Every structure is written in C-alpha cells, then in structure tokens.
C-alpha cells in the first residue's frame, strides 16, 4: 500500500465513523456557538472570541519535524530547523492519533491556500476545538459552495491538542509535536493548542512545492498595492511590522504574511490575518482595531477588570498576544488577493544593536545577501523561551519555515530582481541612539513616513551616502522625518562606541553567512558588509 493510500485510509476511516459529532464546514457563527458551548472562550464587547492557547503561546520550533523518505531525502535542507522523522514512526503516530479521536467531537473544514488558480492547494483541516476550526476559516481561503461540492483535499491537517505523544515510543522530543509528511500529504499536530502551528505548517509545504515545481518564489511577507497598481512587499519576522505597515488606508491589502511571486504577479497564500495585538491602540492601528469584531479571535490576553473589554497592554500570559480575522474585515483589500509584480520591496528588521539606518537602499547583490541573512531580533513571546528581544539571523526572514536550502530562495529572488525593475529597501524598525536597553525603539510615525516616501517616489532624487560598513545607500532627507534620525551614528552620544558596535554587527553577519557560503553564488557574496581585520 502506497503512503498516500495509507494516509487516506486512516483519516477517511476516522471521518466515516458513525459519530453524530463530526461537523463539516460550519459557519463562523456556528463555530462561535460551539466554542462558547464547549467553554473554549468568551465573547469580548466587540463580539470577538477571546481564547487561550494554554501552555504554548508561540510556536515550538524544536518540536517540528519533516518525514525523511525517498521524496524528501535529497531535497529537504536537513538542519536544526528541518529535523528528520522516520516514516515508520509517523505511521505509528498517525494510527495512535486516529484511535484517540474515535468518537470525539470533530470539526472538519475544506479550504485552500493560494489565491492564484494555477497554484491553489486544496486543504482539509480536522480539529477537536471549535475555535481552531474558526481560526482555519479565517486564515485559509474559503471555497464557494459550488467549489466545495467538487473539492478533493490535496493536503490534510490533523490537529488534536489533547493528544500527547510518548517521546520514548513516538520519536518526538516532547509530548507536543508538529510533523509534516510531504509524501502522504498530511500534517499531524498534537500536544499544543497554539493555532499558528497550523498556518505555518501549510506555509512550509508551499515553501517546498512552489519553488521546485513552479519556479514561484514563496515569501514570508505582507503585500499591498497602491492606486497606480504599484505592488509593494514587506519581509520580516513576527513583530517587525509586516502587518502594521502593510495595513494602509491608502493602499489595498493583498495579504499580511505569506505570498508567492510568479512571472507576472504576487498572490496571497491565505484568506486572513494573524496580527500581534500587544499594546494595540485604535489611534496607531485603526484598521486592525476595527477588524477585531464578531468572527475574529483574540488569543492569550485578558479583560480589563469587571468588563468584557480586552486589555491589550496585558502581557501576563505572553507578549505574543494575537488576533485572527478574515481579510475582508479590513476595508481596503484586493479581491481576489492578487496584483502585479512588486515595484518596491522592504526588508524589515528590528535591529537590537541600533546600528542599521532606519531606511536604506540596496543593490541586487546586497538584496540577496540581506535576504539570505534575515537579520532581526526575536521579539518577546514569538517563540517558547524568548522573553526579551534577542539579536538573531533567520534566513529569508522565515528560516523556520524553509524546507529547501536558503540559497535556493535567495537565488530565485535574484532572478526576479533581474527580470523586473524593483527598488529594494532595508528598514530598521528596531532601536536607535544605542542598543536595546540603552537606545529607544524607532517611532512608528517616522517609519510610516519613510515607507510612504519610498512608495511615492520621494526618495528618488535625494542625496544618498554609503554606509561605511554595510555599504547600503542612506538618504539624507525624507519628508516628515528629522535628518538626525536618518543617520544612526548621529543619534549615538558616543560615536566611537557606535563604530565598534557596527563592526561587531558586521562580523556577526559574516560569521552567520559562512553556513550558506558553499551554496551561494558570487553575486550573493558580493553583498557582504566590510569587516575590519581587527574584528
């Protein structure tokens, strides 16, 4: 029996059982009712469903695995990110999970990923929690009734937070796990109720399939488009501002997290947004604030005492408080979620050293180098054990979701840049005037002004200077931004200390790149910063 048949038999047998508690494709209102009935959450005064994901309030990267078999053995980039899982262990785990789920209440949803019809991936999600199924209704794309009648799932997610693995028997590290089987086209998730594991599991699948099979660059980015049909994409890890900066009342949102870049378009993988809400205010982010209404989910926060009003300043459970809502909760959206190839690309980085300029322009070599480097700071709460910002490198601004070697994605980016006229910008949404703990976080109003200036062409004719270490071109004037902000060295009291820190950060870039160098082209290597011999 082939792997795909084995998966089909086990999962379809589970869904064919004589169990009146298997609910198919419930509406958001029905799922909210189920969640309230099950005690899974509480309604806020906005109508949003407030839930807790329990012990896990972020992804657990060390507990994510990919089955290593004939299909993946020579194609997956095996590493600490992509940990191998034995096919036999997967089959045992699948059988144990399906046996555990016999007779339980199940919520089944047919959906799809990929707003471009040529690259659509039909999905089936099986959940034990109603609000998890509502999350999938919000985050994945929603078939029409006619499409539902004919849709055959190409990939299935089986998510059972109450099922816990036995590491000694099942080959997992802990009781929680997320295992991707690219041959059986199945993702198993257990022991964790963090909803982001489902969406990032499918993102990993698309990151494997699209570049290899279709030459499509899969990207961890947000995207929007202006009145002149000028598409912009924003790369960055959680907390660097992808959702905030792409949700612009003057531009139509294509999507906030995952996209593909074809020969002639950019398209959204998803049908919703999964935005951080720590310290959210209506004044700073009105579109996100207003999107949190009936049908939306708010995770891992609390109410103001004696009310049903969410306290967005509350980080007692985690800094990684989130909301999940369908994309149509945002007023300015593209329908369908597709637009032309990008005119501007923004690499967003939360620089914990306070060294990088708030905005700078990159040449193609630098673009590939900074893309494969993916420098940022892990923001508190986005992963288990991270309690404060920490300087890190995440290849392609999403290393945790890359089944292929990062050089493959960087090279594909270079090919796209060569084929299209694109401006590439590095934007520091992190610290200025000193490193984390000494300096201050970049003002959102300044970042918005710089991004707007780049989009509007206001930075085309201004004077630029080259950063002496990183080689990027730094504009010397920008509307609505003080000149001193544009040059980070000027914001430091101790200029010598800035120079030393700049060399220290450059050395970290070079050291990090060594693990990719053997697979990187000369064009990528040419984008490296300059490091003094004494460093």
Protein Blocks (a to p, Z undefined) as FASTA:
>chain_A
ZZklmmmmmmmmmmmpccfkbcehiafklmmmmmmmnopaccdfkopacddebjblcdcf
klcccdddfklmmmpccdfklccddfklmmmmmmmmmmmmgopacddddddehjbfklcc
cdddddfbfklmmmmmmmmccddfklmmmpccfbdcdddfklccdfklnopablbdcddd
fklopacdehiabfklmmmmmmmmmmmmmmmmnopacddddddddfkopacddeddehil
pmmmmmcfkbccfbfkbccddfkbccdfbfbdcddfehiafklmmmlmmmmcghiacehi
acdehiabdcfkbcklbmkbccdddfklpmbdcdddbddddfbdcdddddfkomacfbdc
ddfklmmmmmmnopacddehjaghiabdcddddehhiakmmmbafklmmmmmmmmmmmpc
cddddddfbbghiaehjaccddfklmmmmmmmmmnopmmmmccdddfklopacdfbdehi
afklmmmmlmpmblmlmmmmmmmmmmmmmmmmmmmmmmpcfklmmmpccddfkZZ
